[in-house]
Amino acid sequence: MHKFFVQKQNFSDDRAFIEGDDVKHIYKVLRLEAGENVSINDCQGKEYLGKIEDVNKIKVTVKLLEELPVNNESPVNIFLYQGLPKSSKMDLIVQKATELGVKEITPVITERVVVKSELGEFKKVDRWNRIALEACKQCKRTLIPSINTPIEFEELMSKLQSMNLIVVPYENETGFGVKNLINEVKHEVKDIAIIIGPEGGFEEDEIEKLKASGAYIVTLGPRILRTETAGFVCASLLMYELGDMGGFGGGFS
């Protein structure tokens, strides 16, 4: 059954109205017609079984039949702070992090990030949000992750105060990995920040600031991973231990 995300303002009583790019996709690509069932998500975590009532080139009207008891979100909230990479690598990062269940993605401008045009990077945020939306449809997520505008490293430091756990993969760390982290942390964990360096990695002073904020500096193994790979690996390991990857019931003991 095909799934569509519909903004809350496009709901009226027991109907939802699909507009925008999805309309053309429905009638031209999927060739859905009146009478067919679809899944409707209100972009706020609620999903409904719906039946298409009308399809035209402007909008698709869906009658809502019942609310569905669906929640495909992870029991832990992972906030990915990604050192802003070059080229279109952020597109891949957004897509795969969305599939993994990351709650929020924020590009970070660190010392080794070269920003040719801040305006250009801010313009990319709309594209990144569209990529996240399409990934949500594919992987059947219940909530669309927030893709934020790039922030400076100092602003990142202020955001970390609300996190239960801060994890920083670092290529120069060799003796402390995620397994050690799982064994060491005893408190309840709900909100996790993963901070990934850009191409070229972090400067030493940045690592020292992160350590002072309470971050755990970890190794992801003997091989140095690319910036677009490290976040996936770290998120997957933590989701396996704490979330819903590989089965339910994870957690620190």
N, C-alpha and C positions, 0 to 999 in steps of 0.2 A: 504494500500500500504506500502510495507516494505521500511525502510529508512536506508541509509548507509552513513557513513562519509568517504570521500576520500581526502587524502592529495593533496594540490594544484599541486604538481609535477606529480601527476598521471592523470592530465588532458591534453588532446592534441586536439586542435581545438574543434570539437563538440563531443568529446568522453571522457569518464572517464573509468579508469581501476581499478577495485577493486582487491586488493591483500591481502595476509595474512590470518588471521583466518576467516575473513568473507567469503572467497571463499568456504571453506569446509562447512560452515554453509549454504551457498546458495544452493549448489548442493546436500548436504547430508541430511540436516535437513529441510530446507524450500522447497527443490526440485523445485526451480525456473528454468525456461527454457527460451530459446530464444523466444522473442516476448512478454514477460511479462513486465509490467511497474513497475518501482521502483522510489523512491525519492533519489536523490544524493545531499549531502551537502559537500561543499568544505572546511569545517573546518574554514572558515573565514566569515560565515554568509550568503552565497548565496546558494540557493537550486534550484534544477532543476528536472523537470520531465524527466525521461529517459526510454529507452526501451532496454532490454537486447538483445545484438546481438550474443554473444557467451559465453558459459560456459565451462571451463575446470578446471583441478585440480590445475592450476597455477594462473590463473586470470580470471576475468569476465569482458567482454567488454560491456560497456553501451553507447548507442547513446543518446546524450542530445537533447531533443526535444524543451524544452522551460524553461526559468527561471520562478520560481514560486514566487509569491508575499507573501512570508511567513516570519514572524518574531514573534517567540514565546518567545522572551526575555522580561524581566521586564523593565519598564521605569526607575527603580532605580538600581544602582549597589551595591549589598551587598557583602562585603568582610568579610568572616568569619575567625576570628583568634581563633583557637581552642586549649585550653590547652591540650597537648598531652596525650591521655588516655591510659590506659593499654590494653593489649590483642588486640583483633581485633575490638574494638569498633570504631576505626577510619574508618573502612570499611563501617559500617552503617552510620556514620556521612557523609561521602563523598557521598554515594548513595542518601540519603534523602535530603541533602542540594542541590545536583544537581537537583533533582526533583522539589524542591521548587523554583529554579531559581537563586541560589547564583552564583555570578560571579567568585569568587576566594576563595580558601580555603587554609589556611596556618596553619599548626600545630605550636604551640608555647611551648617552654621549659621554664616553670615558676619555681619558687622556690620549689614548692611541686611536680614537675614532677620528677619521677625516670627513668632515661634512662640507661638501662642495657648495651646497645651497640649503640652508635650513628651510626655506620656503618649499623647496622640492621635496624634502623629507616629510614635511607636514602634509603635503598634498597626497602622499602615498597612503596616509592613514585610511582614507575612504576605500582605497583598493584593498588594503589589508582587512578591513571590516567585511567587505564583500567576499573575500576569500574565506574568512571565518564562517560567514553565513552558509556558503556553499558546502564547506566541510561539515558543518552541523547537520545539514540535510542528508549528506552521505552517511555519516556515522550515527545518525539518530540521537543526537544529543538533545537534552531537554532545555538547556539554556545556551545562549550564544555568548561566548567569552567577550570581554571588553578588550579592544585593541586601542591602546592609548597613544597620544602624541609623544614623541621623544622627549625625555627629560635629561637634565644634567646630572652628573654623578652626585653632587651635593644634595640635590633634591631627592635622589634615591635614598640617601642616608636617613633622611627624615621619615620616609615611608616605612622603613624597616622597624620602627618602634612598635608597630601594631602586630608584628609577626610572632608566632609561637616558635618558629624554627627558621633559621637562615642558613642556606647551604650554598657554598661557593666552590665549584670544581676549579682546580688550579693545577696547571701542568707541572709546577715545581714542588707540589706536595707529593710525597711518596709513601709515607707510613700510615696514613689515616684515610680509610675509605668509607663507603656507605655502610658496610657491614659493621665497622667500628662505631659509626654514628648511631646505628640502630641499637647497639648494645649499650651505648653511653647515655642516651637521652631517656630519661625516666618520666618526664612530665607529659601531660596530655597535649597532643598536637592537632590543631585544626587548620591553622593558616600557615602555609610554608612559602617562603621566598627562595627561589632559585635564581642565582645571579651568575650570568655567563659573560665572560670577557669577549671582546671583539677579536677580529684577526690581529694577531700580534700579542694578544693577551692583556692582562692587567699590569700596571706599574706596581712596583713594590709598595709605594706609599698608599695606593688604593687598597691593596691587600691588608696593610696594617690598619687602615681605617675600618675596614670590614671586620677584622678580628676584634677591634675595640668595640664594635657595635654588638658583639656576641655571635658573630657568624662562625659556623664550622667550615674550615677550609679542608676540602676532601680531594682525594685522587679518584679518578674513574678507571684507573688501570694503567698498565705500563705503556700503552700507546697513546700518543697525543691526538686528540680528536679535533676536528674542525669546529669552528664556532657554531655552525648550523647543525652539528651532530651532538655536541655536548649537552645541550638542553634536553633533547629527546631522551638521551641515555639516562641522565640524572632524574628526570621526571618519571621515566619508566621504572627505575629502581625504587624510587620512593612510593610510587603508586602500587608496586608489587608488595611492598612491606606494609603500607598504611592504607591503601585504597582498595580498588576493586579489580586491579589487573591480576590475572592468575587465580581469581577466586575471591570470595569475601572473607572478612573476619581478620584483616591485618591490624597491626597496632604495636606501639611500643609496650614492652612489658617491664 
